[in-house]
Amino acid sequence: MEKLIEILEELQPEVDYETCENLVDGRYLDSLTILSLVSEIEDEFDVEIPTVEIIPANFNSAKKIWELIEKLQED
């Protein structure tokens, strides 16, 4: 999770990722930032995020993003 927070902070440094629960809904992450994030996650964690998983519910908090990464690593 620590590496994920680092990646997020590189993309949008002014957000408190430990507590923020509305990254997409609050417009902290826009579509271009999410595409960059997906690419970084795929490279760093050696997973492939299917297009159907790129939905606001999976990207609204660092915790939800981490849960997605863990799920993909299990598959």
N, C-alpha and C positions, 0 to 999 in steps of 0.2 A: 504494500500500500504506500510505503514511503516514496518509492520510485514513481508511482502514479502521481502523487502530490507534487513531486518535483516537475514532472512533465506538465501538469496543469498550471503550475506557477510560472513556467517558462512561457506558456501561451497567454495566460491572463494573470499577471502577478498581483493585482489588487483585490483578489477574492480570497476569503477565508474558507478554504476547501474542507477544513475539519468540521465546520458547522453548517455550511450552505446546503440547503435542500432544494433550491430552485435554480440550478445553473442554466437550464434551458428556458424554463418559464420566466425567470427573472432577466433573461437576455444577457447573462454573463457569457454564455457560449453561443455564438451564432453558427450558422451552417458551415461557413468556411473554417472556423476554429474547430468545429467537430470533425470535419474531414481531416484536418491536420492532426488532431488528437487520435483519431482512428489509426492513421498511418503510424504515428509514434508508438501507440499501444501494440500494434501488430509487430513492429520491429523489435520493441523492447521485451515483450512477453512471449514472442513466438506463437502468436495465435492469429487466426483469420476471423475478422468480425463480419458475419454475413449481413448483407444489406437489410434484411428483415429485422435485425437486432438494433439497427441505428434508428432508434425511436426516443422521444423525450424521456419516457419512463426509465430508460437505461442510462441516461446521461444527466439526470437532474441533480445528482450528488456524487461525490467521490466514492461514497460507500456503494451506490448502485453500479457505478462503473467498475469498481473492484469486484463486485459480485458477478458481473458479466464476464470479466477476465477469468475469474476462478472457474466459472461454468465452462467457458471455452477451453480452458486448460485441461479440464477433466475429460472432454470429448475426444 
